[in-house]
Amino acid sequence: MKFKKPRGTQDLLGKYMKKWRSVEERVTGVLQRYGYREIRTPIFEMSGLFVRTVGESSDIVTKEMYTFNDKKGRKLTLRPENTAPVMRAYLENGLQRQGGISRFYYMGPMFRYDRPQAGRYRQFHQIGAEAIGLSNPAIDAEIIKLSLDIYKEFGFSSLQVRLNSVGCMKCRGEYMILLREKLAEYKSELCDDCLHRAEINPFRVFDCKTCISVKKKLPIITDYLCGECSEHFEELCVSLEGMSVNYLLDPLLVRGLDYYTKTAYEIIHPELGAQNALCGGGRYDGLASELGGASIPAVGFSAGMERLMQILPDELEGKEVDRPDIYFIVFDDKCSIQAMILADKLRSADFVVYIDFSMRNIKKQLKSASVREYDYVVFIGQKEIEDKEVTLKNMKSGNQVTVSFEKLVSYFSEKGVTGIE
Ligand code: HAM
């Protein structure tokens, strides 16, 4: 092989891809039930969009962006996240004129040049939601509850939310002066990255995975929240308690993106190891004006698709996944039309049917069905056509039965993958 996939990327295929689709469908079902509508923005954007919003001193911008010049010399970046693009699209399409809250959801690939490891990729996928247009903490509570409901859909009903408020520019004024002073005091204990962060944007020191002991000695933003921010935070906590959301206040959680104001949160899965954040989000009231729009409050989250897939069992329960995929083995050319007629009926009833027209020997066709992970094989030859019945083989149990043409659809409709004959 001369070419391999780029480091940190994955080929999604076979049963894993089927599970992936089913997960996407169920997650988008949850999002749609909350009134969120899909938005698709370009995979690449002008680099400045991310530099301005995610932040010049953030790890994403300084180390992780895939940036290139197009043939006209325009500087473009493969999106490392999708909150700034959604806000750009919202402003560019004049959606603020609709008034009220605009609720969007999206899914798709994101790109970050980070060191690949379990649960961390260079191309990964997010499903996210953004609610634009309201400053009331009720919408922060909705976003947090919605993100929890995604995991609840798959049976995770006791995940914990790590919650903080990172305040607004007003609260940060006095706090930043103090933070700089403290960082100067602990200068000798800081890593090279943090020495730089302390100069440019001291808040980003909290992103560091190595300077943990220093972080614990630093002043925390929640002690310096202005009246409006602390009231917002208190109301959010009351709403979460009202909905019995299990949350833990984490004053060191600032999240690695500069646009956050007030609410910041993450949902952690204890068994995921170092990359244990399933999902993260928060409020970003300054982002619209940073892009040249009016001041528009907004809040959202993104969930990592690969990490969700990781915590789910291989075999999901549910209608779509339980439906068997069917492989037709055709004995000779004369049987093709009958195979297509039967397949047509099954497809009309929403079954996946793969017809093997290769006319290879049965052993080879069976092997092909097995490597492609089909659940049932249906044999179609001259004799079957004469008798108007087919032989089915359940690939998991190896059991075979004969079913009339007429009853084929109802047979599969009643069975499901696990219905072993
Ligand atoms: P983020 O915390 O950078 O936030 O990413 C959100 C989620 O994406 C993470 O919790 C994780 O599950 C997944 N993720 C991030 N990086 C990787 C990676 N390299 N490999 C695999 N999964 C990854 C954002 O992106 C914000 N836009 C979230 C947001 C939306 N805030 C407000 N609205």
Residues whose N, C-alpha, C, O or C-beta is under 5 A from the ligand:
A	BS01	HAM	E81 N82 T83 R112 G119 R120 Y121 F124 A129 A277 L278 C279 G280 G281 G282 G300 F301 S302 A303 G304 R307
